[in-house]
């Protein structure tokens, strides 16, 4: 799970999430404290949202954010989810697979929100 948290955090940092405002050269942490990457990458809870259940305005925002992601970003997130049983299970509970994921966002409180859309 730790690898998945770091991989998703890194992917989200690259895509310009709120975590991207972290300092670019953090000071070395003390050994007893987790590093900034570990703090930023700690997933405390996962929410899976069906894009079709969102209001039209929210769907448009998700579409715009997903289009603004760097090339290959969503594939890296999907691969990370596919290799992490807890995340894969959260999607399966809602009837989705990693291929249905269009956007993922990790907030500062450790809430990972995954937006998925069934292929039509």
C-alpha positions, -999 to 999 in steps of 0.1 A, spaced: 0 0 0 29 23 8 42 20 -28 7 29 -41 4 59 -19 37 73 -30 30 65 -67 -4 82 -66 10 111 -46 38 115 -71 13 113 -100 -9 139 -84 20 162 -77 30 161 -114 -6 167 -125 -8 200 -105 -30 190 -76 -31 211 -44 -1 191 -31 20 206 -59 25 237 -37 49 218 -14 84 232 -13 106 219 -41 136 215 -18 123 203 16 147 203 45 158 168 55 134 155 82 145 140 115 147 102 114 117 98 137 94 119 115 80 108 82 93 127 52 71 153 33 65 127 6 53 101 31 30 127 48 16 139 14 13 103 3 -7 90 32 -41 78 21 -64 77 50 -96 71 31 -108 64 -4 -139 77 -21 -151 65 -55 -173 88 -74 -194 79 -104 -189 107 -129 -224 102 -143 -239 109 -108 -222 144 -107 -241 176 -116 -233 188 -152 -211 216 -139 -190 192 -119 -188 168 -148 -174 196 -169 -148 204 -143 -137 168 -141 -135 166 -179 -113 198 -180 -90 186 -152 -86 152 -169 -77 168 -202 -52 190 -185 -32 160 -171 2 154 -185 4 127 -212 3 92 -197 -7 104 -163 -40 86 -161 -24 54 -173 1 56 -144 -27 62 -119 -47 33 -134 -16 10 -132 -10 20 -96 -46 13 -87 -45 -21 -106 -15 -31 -85 -30 -20 -51 -57 -45 -39 -73 -20 -15 -78 6 -42 -88 -19 -68 -114 -33 -43 -128 2 -36 -135 6 -73 -149 -29 -77 -173 -22 -48 -188 5 -69 -188 -16 -101 -157 0 -117 -123 -12 -128 -90 8 -130 -97 14 -167 -128 34 -158 -108 59 -138 -107 94 -153 -93 114 -124 -78 109 -89 -71 136 -64 -55 133 -30 -62 162 -5 -41 174 24 -62 153 48 -54 121 31 -87 117 13 -82 101 -21 -111 108 -44 -113 86 -75 -137 97 -103 -147 69 -126 -169 67 -157 -182 36 -172 -173 31 -209 -202 37 -231 
